[in-house]
Amino acid sequence: MQKKAVSLALLAGVIAGCGGGGGGSTTGTAYYVDSPVEGITYTCGSQAGITDAKGAFIFEKGKDCTFFLGDIPLKSISKERLSDGATIKETNVDIARLLQSLDWDGNPLNGISIKSEIISGLKTNGFTTFPTKESDFEKLDTMLQQLQREKSGFRGTVVSEEEAQKHLEGNHLPVISATANPAIIYEGESVHFDASGSSDPDRGDQLSFLWKIGNTTLSQESTFTHTFSTPGTYTVTLTIADTQGGSVSKSFTIRVDEGQRDHTPPTITLNGDNPLEVIQNESVA
């Protein structure tokens, strides 16, 4: 009986050691976005690391999180906001302005990437606290220009508060209103292209225009006329882009026929008396 009691006690210990109590996971994964923000250092209870390209970070459940940009404290996230799969959206325009300015390719629409070279640059240039004054951003602009000269592919530039806010609210794509007339011509004739009616829903956003046939640029104006000298069928593609990186395209098919348009006026021949007398509302054969 004593041996059986000992064996049962050992078995119970093994079951307990294998997790038979069903305690569950103590960590979760959440996502930090303005666009997804990569390269932010975080500490979340017992978990610490750097956000990945999706803005993902691992947190200890029941603990707050603190984000850092190198040595610069960026923000704190309370434990109440953290749950597995949660999206932590940046709403502070000052933080958004800094993150967007430091984005490696200068296009936050495709995600924000803060690389180690940027973190090193902040340290080297004495940024230990969050920049709040315009003089801070002027200093930051000087640093970013230097990085552009030294690091191939870096396109970061200081964005304005208005630009940062617009990105937080979400960029709206341009609306194309464009025509190509006429669409069927003879060789040596011209087609008038007009996209002047296009617009952008974001007030104050400037539009750029690019008209191309294949890799050949025809114009960068909203309106222009092009002469086609060779017969064939051409696809003219218009791309309109805004200053936030949004773009839309539309294509036009132009058919150029061989030969020349006949501009000879018709000849009318009347048989009979000249002048010819007719009665109103009667027909002439």
HUHU-V247363 format. One line per field, one symbol per residue. phi: phi as a letter, one per 30 degrees, with the letter a starting at -180 (. if undefined). burial: I if it has 9 or more other ideal C-beta (glycine too) atoms within 8 Angstrom, else O. A space follows every 10 residues. Layout:
BEGIN
phi->???
burial->???
END
This chain:
BEGIN
phi->.ddddddddd ddddddddid dididcbbbb bcbcceccjc dbbbidcblb dcdcidbcbd dibdcbcbci cddcaccddd dcbdidcccd bddddddddd dceecibddc jcccdddded ddddcidcbd dbcddddddd dddddddddc cdjdbdadcd dddddddddj dcddcdbbbb bdcbbceicc bccbcdddab ddeiddccbb cbciccdcab cdbabbcccb dkcbccccbc bcdcjdbbbb cbccccddjc ddcdddcccc ckdbdccbce icccc
burial->OOOOOOOOOO OOOOOOOOOO OOOOOOIIII IIIIIIIIII IIIIIOIOOO IOOOIIIIII IOIIIIIIII OIOIOOIOIO OIOOOIOIOI OOIIIIIIII IIIIIOOIIO IIIIOOIIIO IIIOOOIOOI IOOOOIIOII IOIIOIIIOO OOOIIIIOIO OOIIIIIIOO IOOIIIOIOI OOIOIIIOIO IIIIIOOIOI OIOOIOIOII IIOOOOOIIO OOOIOIOIOO OOOIIIIIII IIOIIIIIIO OIIIIIIOOO OOOOOOOOOO OOOOOOOOOO OOOOO
END
